[in-house]
Amino acid sequence: MDEPKAVRLTSPDNAWAAGAMVISLGIPVLSVAEVYQPIALEAWSTLLADVWQWVLLVAAGIALSTLPLMKRAEGHGSRMRAVQRVEAIATGVVSLCYLLLWFALVHEYGFGANPLTQLMVAGLGFTAAVRVVQIVWGLARYRRALRSGRTTHVEAIAQSKET
């Protein structure tokens, strides 16, 4: 028959996601410390480049902070959803920052001029966007399950099962 499945909220608690979050925090740290300068953005506007680095720093820091917050919220559906909403907003901002930088790189230097840099920046931007879609999809599934009364236990996918 049609056996209802448990609703699982996806967690960023894995090495790849955590690594991408750390890299996303490291880049604006380097920029704020003036080790790295987003020259393609500075070609458009120095103010834009300055705002970009601080917005990315704050958003990446918030996104990274959701890792321990999700651990603390584990097992509490409403808390887990709240953490994921925060992660979705922060990760969406991170995505927009990287996609803006990628667009500036392509505009200033041409597509493929610095293929590794463009690939990394675009990859981080698109991956962050996909993470936002993943969160929104999971939260929508959770809402539908709540409406139909089908949820009994909430867990994050990346959490190990205890035997």
Secondary structure, DSSP 4 states (H G I P E B T S, - for coil): --PPPPPEE----SHHHHHHHHHHHHHHHHHHTTSS--HHHHHH-HHHHHHHHHHHHHHHHHHHHHHHHHHHHTT-HHHHHHHHHHHHHHHHHHHHHHHHHHHHHHHHH-TTSSHHHHHHHHHHHHHHHHHHHHHHHHHHHHHHHHHHT--S--EETTSPPP-
